[in-house]
Amino acid sequence: MILLSEYSFGEFLRQTIESFWKFTGFYHCEWTNLVMLAVGCFFVWLAIKKNFEPLLLVPIGFGMLIGNIPFQSGMEIGIYEEGSVLNILYNGVEKGWYPPLIFLGIGAMTDFSALLANPKLMIIGACAQFGIFGAYMLALLCGFDPLSAGCVAIIGGDGPTAIFTTSKLNPELLGAVAVSAYSYMALIPLIQPPLMRLFTTQNERLIKMKPARVVSQAEKIIFPIVGLILTCFVVPSGLPLLGMLFFGNLLRESGVTTRLAKTASNAMTDIVTILLGLTVGASTQADKFLTTDTLLIFGLGFCAFIIASSAGVLSVKLFNLFLRPGKKINPLIGNAGVSAVPMAARISNNMGLEYDPSNYLLMHAMGPNVAGVIGSAVAAGVLLSFLG
């Protein structure tokens, strides 16, 4: 009986250890998990060491770590397991709740004065959206179906717009599209300067623009109301994004809702950014993310940003052909048509100061920059109208 008891205990102990081992992440780990964990660490390193969009890349990078810890299926902890905490939080991405809230915050923190002072800068922001439609055609040529091509194309806009559009057209591509969009937004300081130098001459970089006129408070209040009506009558499908953008801006400019504007632009935006970044990162589970389509999406997303930045710069050069001396626009602000606010505008300003330390372009660049935000939302509305 003693030997049997000892044998039973030993067998029980062996089975317990074996069961625990099969429960661990080490047992379920595959090389693809390790690849994605390395990518997540790389994103965090870029954010902390290189200061590349840390508010975005830290949550996304850490989300990749969370999403790629291997585990036994059926534990209701994975982001794709119905009823899990991560799955509930991911609903904000999958159902498109987070992007309109982000746009509310963007509207509440954005001053449209530069655009109102020089409305023709809206054309530059519109031209930059060629990146979206150019990438759409390339995606079709690469074999993507029209809905998936629309998801890939909108990477040339901005992160929230890309997530909102993809959630409506093809949610299966959300992880790849969102990570691609935010990655290239973070890498804009590396992508845009070579293009700006390539398409401009020394003399063009030295163009000095006159200070913009002062915009009245009445203009600032009227703009979000008129902007909402004009844009959403053209593309009603863009209402969730454009409506929240202009509403946030009215909160800012009305002068009587300061508390609401501060909440929308600070605390609320920070909370939504954390949830959005973390869940987008966690959605990049290796089995769903490491595919040939993902590589194509990243490649086409890069093309979208190249086309958008180039189109913005070249549109200014074309515009200048019809402007009198003294009225010409510095083409270094053309890149700001890409709706990465205010990073793209800062790049324009830095490039201007590089060639002339007295040539400050920031306020001028903010015009096409904020126009790009509106333009990307309109472009998303156009895609949804004929694809959605």
C-alpha positions, 0 to 999 in steps of 0.5 A, a space after each residue: 500500500 505504501 508503494 502504491 501510495 507513493 506511486 500514485 503521488 508521483 504520478 499525480 505530481 508528474 501529471 500536474 507538472 505536465 498539465 501546467 507546462 502545457 498551460 504555459 506560454 512557452 509550450 504554445 510559443 511559435 516563431 511567429 510569436 517571437 517575431 511579433 514580440 520583437 516588433 513590439 519591442 522595436 516600436 517601444 524603442 522607437 518611441 522612447 529612444 527616437 521620440 517617434 510619436 511616443 503617444 501612439 507607438 508606446 501603446 501600440 508597441 506594448 499592445 503587440 506584446 500583450 497580443 502575442 503572448 501565446 496562451 491556450 485557446 478557450 481561456 477568454 483572454 485573447 482579443 479575438 475571444 468573444 467576451 474577453 476584456 480585450 475583446 470588449 475594449 476592441 469593440 471600440 476599434 471594430 465597431 468604429 467608436 474610437 475614431 469619431 471621439 479622436 476627431 472630437 478631440 482633434 477639432 477641440 484642439 485645432 485652430 483653423 485660423 491659418 486656413 481661414 486666413 488663406 482659404 486657397 491652402 485648402 487646395 493643397 490639402 485636397 491635392 494631398 488626398 491623391 495619395 489615397 486614390 493613387 494607393 487605391 488603384 495600386 491596391 486593385 492592381 495588386 489583386 485586392 478586392 475593391 473593399 480591401 483596396 479601399 481599406 489599404 488606400 485610406 492609410 494615406 489619410 490618418 490613423 483614426 480615419 483609416 480605422 473607421 473606414 476599415 471597420 466599415 469595409 473589411 474589419 479583418 484588415 484592421 490590425 494591419 491597416 491601423 499599424 501601417 497607418 500609425 507607423 508611417 505617421 510616426 515615420 513622417 520625419 524620415 519619409 517627407 524631407 527627402 521628397 521635399 528636397 527632391 521636388 523643390 529648388 533652392 530658390 523655391 525653398 527660400 520663398 518668404 510668405 507674407 504674414 496671414 491676416 487676422 481672423 475674426 472670432 465670428 469667422 471662427 464660430 461660423 466656420 465649423 457650422 458652414 464646414 459641417 453643412 458643406 462637407 456632409 451634404 456632399 459626403 453624408 457617409 463622412 458624418 461621424 468623423 466630420 460631425 465630431 471634428 466640427 463639433 469639437 472645433 465649435 466647442 473650442 471657438 464658441 467661447 462659452 464651452 471652454 470646460 467641454 473643449 478642454 475635456 475633449 482635447 485633453 482627458 478624453 482624447 488621452 483616454 481614447 488614444 490609450 485604448 485605441 493604441 493598446 487594442 490596435 497593437 493587441 490585434 496584431 496576433 501573429 496568426 492573423 498578422 503575419 501574412 502576405 497581405 500584411 506585407 502588401 498593405 505595408 508596401 502600399 501604405 508607404 506608397 500612399 504616403 509617398 504619393 500624398 506628400 509628393 502631390 502636396 509639394 507639386 500642387 504648390 509648384 503648379 499653383 505658383 505658376 498662376 500667382 504674381 511675384 510676392 504672392 507665391 507659396 513656399 512649396 515646402 508647406 505642400 507636404 503638410 497636406 498630409 493630415 498628420 497634425 501638427 507633425 507635418 507642419 513642423 517638418 515644413 517649418 524646420 525645413 524652411 529654417 534649415 535654408 533660411 533661419 529667418 523663414 518661419 513657415 509653421 503658421 502657413 503650413 498649418 493651413 494645408 495641415 488642417 485642410 488635410 484632416 478635413 480632406 482625409 475625412 471627406 476622402 473616407 466618406 467618398 470611399 464609403 459612399 461607393 464601396 460601403 
